Amino acid sequence: MKELTVPEFERIRTYIKTNFGISLSNEKKTLVHSRLRTTLDELGFDNFTQYFDYLIKDKTGEAVVRFVDKITTNHTFFMRETEHFDYLRETVLPYIAEEYKSQRDLRLWCAACSSGEEAVTLQMIAQDFFKKIPFPWDTNMLASDISTKVLDKAVEGKYPTESLANLPAKWTTEYFTKINAQLSQVKPNILNAISYRKLNLMESFKFKQPFQIIFCRNVMIYFDNQTRDAVVRKFYDVMEPGGYLFIGHSESISNSNTGYQYIKPAVYRKPK
């Protein structure tokens, strides 16, 4: 058994915080050990110090990708926190449809998209809404995550059929193809409208056009206050005035530190 010593855990914890914004408490030491120990065995290292030295010296990027895939938590499902989707459909999209009717361009970013369930849900809602409008809209959207492992699953667009149980029956027939009793495939009109991209929220990011809507839910709970505020300010800078930010219900942000106005639980707006 390769033990993770306290100094080794501190090195790893500092590295994670500096590069990915994730704050790990002392109680997470056992979790880090359990997630990384098989990697040490596979690479032939005798201890975590050897592994960490390899991690920081690797120039190919492969070691970091593997590390991130092991450490990050990616728990998601279709229609998670449904109140957000109701508010999007009933309030935000009607505002977008009126405010940007001359452009007919929805600009939505699903940050920390994990394996794609949230992004697919957002795209189904968008297509359902805008197909009722006489003029065609571009609903192509961006979805990003730091983990290549979950992004590969999202790009593939295959999900357990049982995971669709919370979706409207109309969606499961209109937007999914049943491969077999266990597996269903997202149809091309939904999947092709989502651009999946690897993106680290700790790094600087720029986009050609500002977003009207950003979903970043249940990831900032792992950030400390300073890191969270810094990320939210970056969201603010790439958002249209009047745009909406959705975060997880277990999360909160500082209005005074970020500039956003509180609308309702876990929903904020950039002043117009």
MOLIN-V137182 format. One line per field, one symbol per residue. psi: psi as a letter, one per 20 degrees, with the letter a starting at -180 (. if undefined). burial: 1 if it has 24 or more other C-alpha atoms within 12 Angstrom, else 0. A space follows every 10 residues. Layout:
# MOLIN-V137182
psi: ???
burial: ???
This chain:
# MOLIN-V137182
psi: poqorghghh gggggggghi jppprhijgh ggghhihhgg ghikqhrhgg ghgggiipih ihgggggghg gqpmorrqkp mhhghghggh gghhgghghk hhhlopnppn qlicjigggg gghggghggi iiphqqqojp rppqriphgh hhhghhkpqp hhijhiqqhh ghhhiqpoga hhpqppqhhg gijpoppppo ihrqqqqhqq qhpppnpkhi hiqrgggghg ghhhgghkqq pirppprqij rqqoghihiq ppgrpjpqqp q.
burial: 0001000010 1110110001 1111000010 0110011011 0000001100 1100100000 0001111111 1111011111 1001101110 0110011000 0000111111 1111111111 1111111011 0000001111 1111111111 1011101110 1001001000 1100111000 0001111001 1111111111 1100000001 1111111111 1110001111 1111111111 1111111100 1110000111 1010011111 00
